[in-house]
Amino acid sequence: MYQIAIVTTTLPDSMSIEEVTTFKSIFIEAKLAACVQSKKINSTYSWDENLISEKEWEIIFKTGINKVEELISSISKEHDYEIPQITHRIEYSTKEYSSWIEDQVS
């Protein structure tokens, strides 16, 4: 089986689509991600003992397994949140898609 890494984070809803696109482009241009997707979500969480429910951008990065740590470090540096939500997981993909990802981040 062929594997790729999926890394996710969130950005504030106040960011425009242009600002989100600029953020995503940083990681494509640095060859840390092959593809970065974005969509609006609603998040509910506790912060400073308050229940918060707000819209955010969900950002989904697709990268090679060997780029995960460098990508996460770069996201942390570029992120405005005090404690950004950054998660990752390994997924199986086709040989062709996995090869394309690896070609893009090499």
Backbone atoms as SQL, in Angstrom:
CREATE TABLE atoms (id INTEGER PRIMARY KEY, chain TEXT, resi INTEGER, resn TEXT, atom TEXT, x REAL, y REAL, z REAL);
INSERT INTO atoms VALUES
  (1, 'A', 1, 'MET', 'N', 0.839, -1.190, 0.000),
  (2, 'A', 1, 'MET', 'CA', 0.000, 0.000, 0.000),
  (3, 'A', 1, 'MET', 'C', 0.880, 1.248, 0.000),
  (4, 'A', 2, 'TYR', 'N', 0.359, 2.295, -0.556),
  (5, 'A', 2, 'TYR', 'CA', 1.077, 3.560, -0.658),
  (6, 'A', 2, 'TYR', 'C', 0.481, 4.548, 0.327),
  (7, 'A', 3, 'GLN', 'N', 1.349, 5.321, 0.973),
  (8, 'A', 3, 'GLN', 'CA', 0.901, 6.214, 2.028),
  (9, 'A', 3, 'GLN', 'C', 1.226, 7.666, 1.726),
  (10, 'A', 4, 'ILE', 'N', 0.341, 8.543, 2.212),
  (11, 'A', 4, 'ILE', 'CA', 0.565, 9.986, 2.179),
  (12, 'A', 4, 'ILE', 'C', 0.221, 10.518, 3.564),
  (13, 'A', 5, 'ALA', 'N', 0.628, 11.733, 3.843),
  (14, 'A', 5, 'ALA', 'CA', 0.297, 12.372, 5.120),
  (15, 'A', 5, 'ALA', 'C', -0.731, 13.471, 4.871),
  (16, 'A', 6, 'ILE', 'N', -1.687, 13.556, 5.781),
  (17, 'A', 6, 'ILE', 'CA', -2.692, 14.618, 5.789),
  (18, 'A', 6, 'ILE', 'C', -2.459, 15.434, 7.053),
  (19, 'A', 7, 'VAL', 'N', -2.238, 16.728, 6.891),
  (20, 'A', 7, 'VAL', 'CA', -2.021, 17.638, 8.021),
  (21, 'A', 7, 'VAL', 'C', -3.142, 18.666, 7.973),
  (22, 'A', 8, 'THR', 'N', -3.733, 18.957, 9.126),
  (23, 'A', 8, 'THR', 'CA', -4.812, 19.944, 9.153),
  (24, 'A', 8, 'THR', 'C', -4.538, 21.029, 10.179),
  (25, 'A', 9, 'THR', 'N', -5.097, 22.194, 9.891),
  (26, 'A', 9, 'THR', 'CA', -5.085, 23.299, 10.833),
  (27, 'A', 9, 'THR', 'C', -6.339, 24.118, 10.588),
  (28, 'A', 10, 'THR', 'N', -6.536, 25.152, 11.370),
  (29, 'A', 10, 'THR', 'CA', -7.648, 26.078, 11.163),
  (30, 'A', 10, 'THR', 'C', -7.106, 27.498, 11.161),
  (31, 'A', 11, 'LEU', 'N', -7.836, 28.372, 10.492),
  (32, 'A', 11, 'LEU', 'CA', -7.516, 29.801, 10.438),
  (33, 'A', 11, 'LEU', 'C', -8.771, 30.592, 10.770),
  (34, 'A', 12, 'PRO', 'N', -8.608, 31.828, 11.191),
  (35, 'A', 12, 'PRO', 'CA', -9.779, 32.628, 11.554),
  (36, 'A', 12, 'PRO', 'C', -10.702, 32.900, 10.360),
  (37, 'A', 13, 'ASP', 'N', -11.980, 32.913, 10.625),
  (38, 'A', 13, 'ASP', 'CA', -12.988, 33.225, 9.606),
  (39, 'A', 13, 'ASP', 'C', -12.798, 34.630, 9.046),
  (40, 'A', 14, 'SER', 'N', -12.184, 35.500, 9.827),
  (41, 'A', 14, 'SER', 'CA', -11.986, 36.890, 9.386),
  (42, 'A', 14, 'SER', 'C', -11.021, 37.008, 8.211),
  (43, 'A', 15, 'MET', 'N', -10.261, 35.947, 7.943),
  (44, 'A', 15, 'MET', 'CA', -9.335, 35.988, 6.799),
  (45, 'A', 15, 'MET', 'C', -10.118, 35.893, 5.495),
  (46, 'A', 16, 'SER', 'N', -9.749, 36.715, 4.540),
  (47, 'A', 16, 'SER', 'CA', -10.392, 36.675, 3.226),
  (48, 'A', 16, 'SER', 'C', -9.893, 35.461, 2.441),
  (49, 'A', 17, 'ILE', 'N', -10.599, 35.126, 1.381),
  (50, 'A', 17, 'ILE', 'CA', -10.171, 34.013, 0.535),
  (51, 'A', 17, 'ILE', 'C', -8.781, 34.289, -0.046),
  (52, 'A', 18, 'GLU', 'N', -8.492, 35.542, -0.334),
  (53, 'A', 18, 'GLU', 'CA', -7.174, 35.904, -0.855),
  (54, 'A', 18, 'GLU', 'C', -6.086, 35.661, 0.191),
  (55, 'A', 19, 'GLU', 'N', -6.366, 36.018, 1.441),
  (56, 'A', 19, 'GLU', 'CA', -5.400, 35.789, 2.520),
  (57, 'A', 19, 'GLU', 'C', -5.198, 34.296, 2.772),
  (58, 'A', 20, 'VAL', 'N', -6.269, 33.540, 2.720),
  (59, 'A', 20, 'VAL', 'CA', -6.172, 32.089, 2.899),
  (60, 'A', 20, 'VAL', 'C', -5.365, 31.483, 1.756),
  (61, 'A', 21, 'THR', 'N', -5.617, 31.936, 0.540),
  (62, 'A', 21, 'THR', 'CA', -4.869, 31.436, -0.620),
  (63, 'A', 21, 'THR', 'C', -3.390, 31.766, -0.496),
  (64, 'A', 22, 'THR', 'N', -3.073, 32.954, -0.028),
  (65, 'A', 22, 'THR', 'CA', -1.675, 33.333, 0.189),
  (66, 'A', 22, 'THR', 'C', -1.038, 32.423, 1.230),
  (67, 'A', 23, 'PHE', 'N', -1.748, 32.157, 2.326),
  (68, 'A', 23, 'PHE', 'CA', -1.254, 31.254, 3.369),
  (69, 'A', 23, 'PHE', 'C', -0.974, 29.879, 2.776),
  (70, 'A', 24, 'LYS', 'N', -1.914, 29.333, 2.034),
  (71, 'A', 24, 'LYS', 'CA', -1.757, 27.998, 1.449),
  (72, 'A', 24, 'LYS', 'C', -0.584, 27.956, 0.465),
  (73, 'A', 25, 'SER', 'N', -0.434, 29.012, -0.295),
  (74, 'A', 25, 'SER', 'CA', 0.621, 29.057, -1.325),
  (75, 'A', 25, 'SER', 'C', 2.024, 28.984, -0.737),
  (76, 'A', 26, 'ILE', 'N', 2.198, 29.485, 0.475),
  (77, 'A', 26, 'ILE', 'CA', 3.507, 29.449, 1.141),
  (78, 'A', 26, 'ILE', 'C', 4.050, 28.029, 1.161),
  (79, 'A', 27, 'PHE', 'N', 3.186, 27.075, 1.456),
  (80, 'A', 27, 'PHE', 'CA', 3.609, 25.689, 1.661),
  (81, 'A', 27, 'PHE', 'C', 3.772, 24.932, 0.340),
  (82, 'A', 28, 'ILE', 'N', 2.994, 25.324, -0.650),
  (83, 'A', 28, 'ILE', 'CA', 3.170, 24.743, -1.988),
  (84, 'A', 28, 'ILE', 'C', 4.500, 25.223, -2.570),
  (85, 'A', 29, 'GLU', 'N', 4.739, 26.530, -2.496),
  (86, 'A', 29, 'GLU', 'CA', 5.969, 27.107, -3.054),
  (87, 'A', 29, 'GLU', 'C', 7.220, 26.589, -2.354),
  (88, 'A', 30, 'ALA', 'N', 7.120, 26.288, -1.058),
  (89, 'A', 30, 'ALA', 'CA', 8.259, 25.750, -0.302),
  (90, 'A', 30, 'ALA', 'C', 8.410, 24.242, -0.485),
  (91, 'A', 31, 'LYS', 'N', 7.524, 23.644, -1.295),
  (92, 'A', 31, 'LYS', 'CA', 7.543, 22.197, -1.549),
  (93, 'A', 31, 'LYS', 'C', 7.350, 21.379, -0.266),
  (94, 'A', 32, 'LEU', 'N', 6.532, 21.929, 0.630),
  (95, 'A', 32, 'LEU', 'CA', 6.194, 21.217, 1.861),
  (96, 'A', 32, 'LEU', 'C', 4.854, 20.495, 1.735),
  (97, 'A', 33, 'ALA', 'N', 4.059, 20.890, 0.748),
  (98, 'A', 33, 'ALA', 'CA', 2.771, 20.246, 0.493),
  (99, 'A', 33, 'ALA', 'C', 2.544, 20.206, -1.009),
  (100, 'A', 34, 'ALA', 'N', 1.894, 19.148, -1.457),
  (101, 'A', 34, 'ALA', 'CA', 1.572, 19.015, -2.874),
  (102, 'A', 34, 'ALA', 'C', 0.239, 19.682, -3.199),
  (103, 'A', 35, 'CYS', 'N', -0.660, 19.661, -2.236),
  (104, 'A', 35, 'CYS', 'CA', -2.002, 20.201, -2.411),
  (105, 'A', 35, 'CYS', 'C', -2.473, 20.723, -1.061),
  (106, 'A', 36, 'VAL', 'N', -3.150, 21.866, -1.075),
  (107, 'A', 36, 'VAL', 'CA', -3.722, 22.410, 0.160),
  (108, 'A', 36, 'VAL', 'C', -5.155, 22.829, -0.150),
  (109, 'A', 37, 'GLN', 'N', -6.081, 22.293, 0.615),
  (110, 'A', 37, 'GLN', 'CA', -7.496, 22.598, 0.422),
  (111, 'A', 37, 'GLN', 'C', -8.010, 23.423, 1.589),
  (112, 'A', 38, 'SER', 'N', -9.076, 24.184, 1.338),
  (113, 'A', 38, 'SER', 'CA', -9.680, 24.993, 2.403),
  (114, 'A', 38, 'SER', 'C', -11.190, 24.956, 2.283),
  (115, 'A', 39, 'LYS', 'N', -11.829, 25.021, 3.439),
  (116, 'A', 39, 'LYS', 'CA', -13.287, 25.118, 3.480),
  (117, 'A', 39, 'LYS', 'C', -13.696, 25.741, 4.802),
  (118, 'A', 40, 'LYS', 'N', -14.888, 26.338, 4.812),
  (119, 'A', 40, 'LYS', 'CA', -15.423, 26.949, 6.035),
  (120, 'A', 40, 'LYS', 'C', -16.037, 25.862, 6.905),
  (121, 'A', 41, 'ILE', 'N', -15.785, 25.968, 8.206),
  (122, 'A', 41, 'ILE', 'CA', -16.361, 25.045, 9.187),
  (123, 'A', 41, 'ILE', 'C', -16.857, 25.853, 10.375),
  (124, 'A', 42, 'ASN', 'N', -17.570, 25.194, 11.261),
  (125, 'A', 42, 'ASN', 'CA', -17.961, 25.801, 12.521),
  (126, 'A', 42, 'ASN', 'C', -17.313, 25.004, 13.637),
  (127, 'A', 43, 'SER', 'N', -16.561, 25.679, 14.498),
  (128, 'A', 43, 'SER', 'CA', -15.864, 25.023, 15.607),
  (129, 'A', 43, 'SER', 'C', -16.471, 25.459, 16.940),
  (130, 'A', 44, 'THR', 'N', -16.580, 24.507, 17.844),
  (131, 'A', 44, 'THR', 'CA', -17.030, 24.789, 19.206),
  (132, 'A', 44, 'THR', 'C', -15.987, 24.220, 20.154),
  (133, 'A', 45, 'TYR', 'N', -15.506, 25.050, 21.072),
  (134, 'A', 45, 'TYR', 'CA', -14.427, 24.645, 21.969),
  (135, 'A', 45, 'TYR', 'C', -14.421, 25.519, 23.218),
  (136, 'A', 46, 'SER', 'N', -13.675, 25.098, 24.211),
  (137, 'A', 46, 'SER', 'CA', -13.519, 25.854, 25.446),
  (138, 'A', 46, 'SER', 'C', -12.198, 26.629, 25.388),
  (139, 'A', 47, 'TRP', 'N', -12.258, 27.923, 25.697),
  (140, 'A', 47, 'TRP', 'CA', -11.054, 28.753, 25.712),
  (141, 'A', 47, 'TRP', 'C', -11.179, 29.736, 26.863),
  (142, 'A', 48, 'ASP', 'N', -10.190, 29.760, 27.749),
  (143, 'A', 48, 'ASP', 'CA', -10.210, 30.636, 28.927),
  (144, 'A', 48, 'ASP', 'C', -11.518, 30.472, 29.708),
  (145, 'A', 49, 'GLU', 'N', -11.932, 29.226, 29.875),
  (146, 'A', 49, 'GLU', 'CA', -13.131, 28.866, 30.624),
  (147, 'A', 49, 'GLU', 'C', -14.418, 29.387, 30.000),
  (148, 'A', 50, 'ASN', 'N', -14.373, 29.726, 28.723),
  (149, 'A', 50, 'ASN', 'CA', -15.567, 30.165, 27.997),
  (150, 'A', 50, 'ASN', 'C', -15.848, 29.183, 26.867),
  (151, 'A', 51, 'LEU', 'N', -17.111, 28.946, 26.604),
  (152, 'A', 51, 'LEU', 'CA', -17.510, 28.112, 25.480),
  (153, 'A', 51, 'LEU', 'C', -17.584, 29.000, 24.247),
  (154, 'A', 52, 'ILE', 'N', -16.802, 28.655, 23.249),
  (155, 'A', 52, 'ILE', 'CA', -16.718, 29.442, 22.022),
  (156, 'A', 52, 'ILE', 'C', -17.291, 28.619, 20.878),
  (157, 'A', 53, 'SER', 'N', -18.094, 29.249, 20.051),
  (158, 'A', 53, 'SER', 'CA', -18.581, 28.627, 18.823),
  (159, 'A', 53, 'SER', 'C', -18.425, 29.672, 17.726),
  (160, 'A', 54, 'GLU', 'N', -17.603, 29.338, 16.729),
  (161, 'A', 54, 'GLU', 'CA', -17.324, 30.319, 15.685),
  (162, 'A', 54, 'GLU', 'C', -16.978, 29.641, 14.378),
  (163, 'A', 55, 'LYS', 'N', -17.090, 30.406, 13.316),
  (164, 'A', 55, 'LYS', 'CA', -16.686, 29.919, 12.007),
  (165, 'A', 55, 'LYS', 'C', -15.172, 30.026, 11.899),
  (166, 'A', 56, 'GLU', 'N', -14.588, 29.082, 11.181),
  (167, 'A', 56, 'GLU', 'CA', -13.156, 29.099, 10.893),
  (168, 'A', 56, 'GLU', 'C', -12.953, 28.527, 9.499),
  (169, 'A', 57, 'TRP', 'N', -11.739, 28.693, 9.009),
  (170, 'A', 57, 'TRP', 'CA', -11.302, 28.005, 7.801),
  (171, 'A', 57, 'TRP', 'C', -10.607, 26.715, 8.226),
  (172, 'A', 58, 'GLU', 'N', -10.982, 25.597, 7.640),
  (173, 'A', 58, 'GLU', 'CA', -10.229, 24.361, 7.829),
  (174, 'A', 58, 'GLU', 'C', -9.262, 24.254, 6.656),
  (175, 'A', 59, 'ILE', 'N', -8.004, 24.027, 6.970),
  (176, 'A', 59, 'ILE', 'CA', -6.951, 23.923, 5.958),
  (177, 'A', 59, 'ILE', 'C', -6.423, 22.492, 5.995),
  (178, 'A', 60, 'ILE', 'N', -6.416, 21.843, 4.834),
  (179, 'A', 60, 'ILE', 'CA', -6.003, 20.446, 4.728),
  (180, 'A', 60, 'ILE', 'C', -4.818, 20.355, 3.769),
  (181, 'A', 61, 'PHE', 'N', -3.689, 19.912, 4.299),
  (182, 'A', 61, 'PHE', 'CA', -2.457, 19.777, 3.527),
  (183, 'A', 61, 'PHE', 'C', -2.252, 18.311, 3.166),
  (184, 'A', 62, 'LYS', 'N', -1.831, 18.050, 1.943),
  (185, 'A', 62, 'LYS', 'CA', -1.467, 16.691, 1.531),
  (186, 'A', 62, 'LYS', 'C', 0.015, 16.714, 1.205),
  (187, 'A', 63, 'THR', 'N', 0.760, 15.824, 1.858),
  (188, 'A', 63, 'THR', 'CA', 2.210, 15.847, 1.728),
  (189, 'A', 63, 'THR', 'C', 2.786, 14.449, 1.855),
  (190, 'A', 64, 'GLY', 'N', 4.096, 14.351, 1.635),
  (191, 'A', 64, 'GLY', 'CA', 4.799, 13.094, 1.828),
  (192, 'A', 64, 'GLY', 'C', 5.084, 12.870, 3.306),
  (193, 'A', 65, 'ILE', 'N', 5.161, 11.619, 3.686),
  (194, 'A', 65, 'ILE', 'CA', 5.395, 11.283, 5.089),
  (195, 'A', 65, 'ILE', 'C', 6.692, 11.898, 5.599),
  (196, 'A', 66, 'ASN', 'N', 7.701, 11.987, 4.753),
  (197, 'A', 66, 'ASN', 'CA', 8.994, 12.537, 5.165),
  (198, 'A', 66, 'ASN', 'C', 8.973, 14.066, 5.319),
  (199, 'A', 67, 'LYS', 'N', 7.873, 14.725, 4.975),
  (200, 'A', 67, 'LYS', 'CA', 7.776, 16.184, 5.088),
  (201, 'A', 67, 'LYS', 'C', 6.913, 16.654, 6.256),
  (202, 'A', 68, 'VAL', 'N', 6.325, 15.717, 6.997),
  (203, 'A', 68, 'VAL', 'CA', 5.359, 16.081, 8.042),
  (204, 'A', 68, 'VAL', 'C', 5.964, 17.005, 9.090),
  (205, 'A', 69, 'GLU', 'N', 7.088, 16.643, 9.658),
  (206, 'A', 69, 'GLU', 'CA', 7.662, 17.464, 10.739),
  (207, 'A', 69, 'GLU', 'C', 8.036, 18.861, 10.254),
  (208, 'A', 70, 'GLU', 'N', 8.634, 18.954, 9.078),
  (209, 'A', 70, 'GLU', 'CA', 9.014, 20.258, 8.529),
  (210, 'A', 70, 'GLU', 'C', 7.772, 21.096, 8.213),
  (211, 'A', 71, 'LEU', 'N', 6.734, 20.456, 7.676),
  (212, 'A', 71, 'LEU', 'CA', 5.488, 21.164, 7.384),
  (213, 'A', 71, 'LEU', 'C', 4.850, 21.682, 8.668),
  (214, 'A', 72, 'ILE', 'N', 4.749, 20.850, 9.679),
  (215, 'A', 72, 'ILE', 'CA', 4.150, 21.270, 10.949),
  (216, 'A', 72, 'ILE', 'C', 4.930, 22.430, 11.565),
  (217, 'A', 73, 'SER', 'N', 6.240, 22.358, 11.528),
  (218, 'A', 73, 'SER', 'CA', 7.071, 23.442, 12.049),
  (219, 'A', 73, 'SER', 'C', 6.803, 24.745, 11.290),
  (220, 'A', 74, 'SER', 'N', 6.692, 24.655, 9.984),
  (221, 'A', 74, 'SER', 'CA', 6.440, 25.835, 9.164),
  (222, 'A', 74, 'SER', 'C', 5.037, 26.403, 9.409),
  (223, 'A', 75, 'ILE', 'N', 4.045, 25.540, 9.543),
  (224, 'A', 75, 'ILE', 'CA', 2.690, 26.008, 9.856),
  (225, 'A', 75, 'ILE', 'C', 2.706, 26.760, 11.184),
  (226, 'A', 76, 'SER', 'N', 3.381, 26.206, 12.182),
  (227, 'A', 76, 'SER', 'CA', 3.459, 26.848, 13.502),
  (228, 'A', 76, 'SER', 'C', 4.056, 28.243, 13.410),
  (229, 'A', 77, 'LYS', 'N', 5.083, 28.401, 12.590),
  (230, 'A', 77, 'LYS', 'CA', 5.741, 29.707, 12.444),
  (231, 'A', 77, 'LYS', 'C', 4.853, 30.722, 11.739),
  (232, 'A', 78, 'GLU', 'N', 4.048, 30.274, 10.788),
  (233, 'A', 78, 'GLU', 'CA', 3.206, 31.174, 9.990),
  (234, 'A', 78, 'GLU', 'C', 1.863, 31.479, 10.654),
  (235, 'A', 79, 'HIS', 'N', 1.503, 30.719, 11.667),
  (236, 'A', 79, 'HIS', 'CA', 0.170, 30.781, 12.256),
  (237, 'A', 79, 'HIS', 'C', 0.035, 31.920, 13.247),
  (238, 'A', 80, 'ASP', 'N', -1.156, 32.536, 13.267),
  (239, 'A', 80, 'ASP', 'CA', -1.423, 33.645, 14.186),
  (240, 'A', 80, 'ASP', 'C', -2.012, 33.205, 15.522),
  (241, 'A', 81, 'TYR', 'N', -2.595, 32.006, 15.587),
  (242, 'A', 81, 'TYR', 'CA', -3.223, 31.559, 16.828),
  (243, 'A', 81, 'TYR', 'C', -2.172, 31.306, 17.905),
  (244, 'A', 82, 'GLU', 'N', -2.546, 31.601, 19.150),
  (245, 'A', 82, 'GLU', 'CA', -1.657, 31.340, 20.289),
  (246, 'A', 82, 'GLU', 'C', -1.332, 29.844, 20.388),
  (247, 'A', 83, 'ILE', 'N', -2.343, 29.017, 20.245),
  (248, 'A', 83, 'ILE', 'CA', -2.162, 27.560, 20.231),
  (249, 'A', 83, 'ILE', 'C', -2.904, 27.029, 19.003),
  (250, 'A', 84, 'PRO', 'N', -2.241, 26.981, 17.856),
  (251, 'A', 84, 'PRO', 'CA', -2.938, 26.513, 16.657),
  (252, 'A', 84, 'PRO', 'C', -3.254, 25.020, 16.731),
  (253, 'A', 85, 'GLN', 'N', -4.400, 24.675, 16.199),
  (254, 'A', 85, 'GLN', 'CA', -4.771, 23.260, 16.064),
  (255, 'A', 85, 'GLN', 'C', -4.024, 22.726, 14.856),
  (256, 'A', 86, 'ILE', 'N', -3.089, 21.843, 15.095),
  (257, 'A', 86, 'ILE', 'CA', -2.357, 21.192, 14.008),
  (258, 'A', 86, 'ILE', 'C', -2.375, 19.702, 14.300),
  (259, 'A', 87, 'THR', 'N', -2.959, 18.945, 13.391),
  (260, 'A', 87, 'THR', 'CA', -3.010, 17.495, 13.548),
  (261, 'A', 87, 'THR', 'C', -2.514, 16.849, 12.267),
  (262, 'A', 88, 'HIS', 'N', -2.148, 15.577, 12.371),
  (263, 'A', 88, 'HIS', 'CA', -1.788, 14.856, 11.146),
  (264, 'A', 88, 'HIS', 'C', -2.132, 13.382, 11.283),
  (265, 'A', 89, 'ARG', 'N', -2.284, 12.778, 10.145),
  (266, 'A', 89, 'ARG', 'CA', -2.565, 11.347, 10.082),
  (267, 'A', 89, 'ARG', 'C', -1.967, 10.795, 8.790),
  (268, 'A', 90, 'ILE', 'N', -1.779, 9.505, 8.772),
  (269, 'A', 90, 'ILE', 'CA', -1.275, 8.815, 7.597),
  (270, 'A', 90, 'ILE', 'C', -2.460, 8.115, 6.933),
  (271, 'A', 91, 'GLU', 'N', -2.558, 8.255, 5.623),
  (272, 'A', 91, 'GLU', 'CA', -3.631, 7.600, 4.873),
  (273, 'A', 91, 'GLU', 'C', -3.040, 6.815, 3.715),
  (274, 'A', 92, 'TYR', 'N', -3.777, 5.830, 3.288),
  (275, 'A', 92, 'TYR', 'CA', -3.390, 5.054, 2.120),
  (276, 'A', 92, 'TYR', 'C', -3.936, 5.720, 0.870),
  (277, 'A', 93, 'SER', 'N', -3.188, 5.603, -0.212),
  (278, 'A', 93, 'SER', 'CA', -3.643, 6.161, -1.489),
  (279, 'A', 93, 'SER', 'C', -3.198, 5.247, -2.626),
  (280, 'A', 94, 'THR', 'N', -3.534, 5.635, -3.805),
  (281, 'A', 94, 'THR', 'CA', -3.072, 4.883, -4.970),
  (282, 'A', 94, 'THR', 'C', -1.594, 5.151, -5.201),
  (283, 'A', 95, 'LYS', 'N', -0.968, 4.260, -5.913),
  (284, 'A', 95, 'LYS', 'CA', 0.440, 4.436, -6.264),
  (285, 'A', 95, 'LYS', 'C', 0.637, 5.728, -7.042),
  (286, 'A', 96, 'GLU', 'N', -0.257, 6.000, -7.971),
  (287, 'A', 96, 'GLU', 'CA', -0.135, 7.192, -8.819),
  (288, 'A', 96, 'GLU', 'C', -0.236, 8.484, -8.007),
  (289, 'A', 97, 'TYR', 'N', -1.209, 8.538, -7.094),
  (290, 'A', 97, 'TYR', 'CA', -1.383, 9.753, -6.294),
  (291, 'A', 97, 'TYR', 'C', -0.225, 9.932, -5.324),
  (292, 'A', 98, 'SER', 'N', 0.188, 8.852, -4.706),
  (293, 'A', 98, 'SER', 'CA', 1.329, 8.904, -3.793),
  (294, 'A', 98, 'SER', 'C', 2.584, 9.371, -4.531),
  (295, 'A', 99, 'SER', 'N', 2.785, 8.872, -5.721),
  (296, 'A', 99, 'SER', 'CA', 3.962, 9.276, -6.518),
  (297, 'A', 99, 'SER', 'C', 3.877, 10.748, -6.890),
  (298, 'A', 100, 'TRP', 'N', 2.664, 11.215, -7.240),
  (299, 'A', 100, 'TRP', 'CA', 2.502, 12.627, -7.575),
  (300, 'A', 100, 'TRP', 'C', 2.842, 13.505, -6.368),
  (301, 'A', 101, 'ILE', 'N', 2.330, 13.123, -5.193),
  (302, 'A', 101, 'ILE', 'CA', 2.643, 13.870, -3.965),
  (303, 'A', 101, 'ILE', 'C', 4.149, 13.931, -3.773),
  (304, 'A', 102, 'GLU', 'N', 4.805, 12.799, -3.836),
  (305, 'A', 102, 'GLU', 'CA', 6.259, 12.745, -3.625),
  (306, 'A', 102, 'GLU', 'C', 7.000, 13.601, -4.646),
  (307, 'A', 103, 'ASP', 'N', 6.563, 13.588, -5.900),
  (308, 'A', 103, 'ASP', 'CA', 7.195, 14.416, -6.931),
  (309, 'A', 103, 'ASP', 'C', 7.057, 15.900, -6.614),
  (310, 'A', 104, 'GLN', 'N', 5.915, 16.304, -6.068),
  (311, 'A', 104, 'GLN', 'CA', 5.664, 17.713, -5.783),
  (312, 'A', 104, 'GLN', 'C', 6.467, 18.239, -4.595),
  (313, 'A', 105, 'VAL', 'N', 6.778, 17.370, -3.650),
  (314, 'A', 105, 'VAL', 'CA', 7.473, 17.825, -2.441),
  (315, 'A', 105, 'VAL', 'C', 8.965, 17.450, -2.437),
  (316, 'A', 106, 'SER', 'N', 9.426, 16.961, -3.553),
  (317, 'A', 106, 'SER', 'CA', 10.866, 16.590, -3.658),
  (318, 'A', 106, 'SER', 'C', 11.687, 17.758, -4.153);
